[in-house]
Amino acid sequence: MHEPSPQQPLTRAVLREARASLALGWPLVLTNIAQVALIATDLIFVGRLGKNELAATAMAASLYQAVMLFSMGIVSASMLLMARTLGRDPHAVDDIRRTVTQGLWSAGLISVPAWALLWHCDSIFVLLGQDPDLAARSTGFMHALQWGLLPYLGYIVLRSFLAAMQRPLWTMLVAAVAAAFNALAGWCLIYGHLGFPALGLTGAGLATSGAMVVLFLGLVVVVGLDRRFRGYRLFQGLWRPDLKRLAEIWRLGLPIGMAQAFETSIFYASAMMMGLLGATALAAHAIVAQIGGATFMAAIGLSQAASVRVGRAHGAADPAAARLAGWTAYGLTVAYMLIVAAVMLVTPKTLIGVFIDTEAPLNRDVVLLASTLLICAALFQLGDGIQVACLGMLRGLHDTSVPMLLTAIGYWGIGMPLGATLAFVWGFGGVGIWLGLASGLSAVAVLTTWRWARLSARLGT
């Protein structure tokens, strides 16, 4: 009689976990893609207005995204708290409500100083040595876009609730509606179609800000009407601050926000350095960064799924399930990023053509540089995917402070100095900046993999 291989139970467990992770992850992936499509759509539409308009919008978008992702990191801690709570007690209604309401309070507390900072973006750009004309152009986009931050952060809190509940389909559907709204509104307000005024960059900002309102209101309707969520009465007691829960969110979320700030700020600093090389370099950088950002959204979705799966297993005091959830997400992310890298290497012109007319003579320099930068982007796909997967896995264990330090070392201790040296000392220009990015992301991937392997091995001991 044939005896089953000892590997078969493990293989079945991995396959079950992979199915569960993908069932949770794919709606989050599509949600993230729809969200990144908001800014990407702005760049696509604005790119038709000219190289300078694209460069100015990219400059503003880089600063906005840095602020937004830092803010998201803080409020997204609500997902980690809810995942662990639900792993421990699936019926902890009051505790879940406390986390949601204080997550919304956190969104409001973050938005006020963020608005003040973003309003003065032109002064910031000039202080950083950017072209004053591009800095002035960027304000029209930013002053319209920035007001969408508060509703967007509110959306992130409600999305975190649905993810922790392992019910992410509604977030995907709402994000798709918002992306469609943004595309239609942008087409009308940027170019002046359907009787609307042609507002150019300001129209792009208004369209995206409006789409963020759609995101938030859409999920407010969902959690209010869906019978599976009505019992949580998520907005009951919203006006009463709970300082203990608020402190928990910030204690866990601030290191997440800082880690995301380290990553996004290195890309922002890279955009600023590209700006020093001229509008052509900045436009090429914007195109490749958006391509990389769009593909990276899938890795983030898998990372978010890992946070929930690891967090629920850890809350249920099941260390074996937590380890399995983490390493399965790791493997899925590696496989995906290898495919992405291959696509970037094989079809660079097709990808660039989404953002700019690759046949126009005036765009030749941008296309050539973007094609070269896309090769650099392909090189760091694996490292980028691994580091975000590991960060998600570690967050499921509520380990956020040490990973924050590891990201600081990789991005700013290795990536930025190396990129600046290659670009401005050794004369590699924009390619040197992107090689520095690749090195920094790879360093973080190695460090966070070590951290996860060490902590996960000690679970339950």
Order of alpha helices (4+ residues) and beta strands (2+ residues): alpha-alpha-alpha-alpha-alpha-alpha-alpha-alpha-alpha-alpha-alpha-alpha-alpha-alpha-alpha-alpha-alpha-alpha-alpha
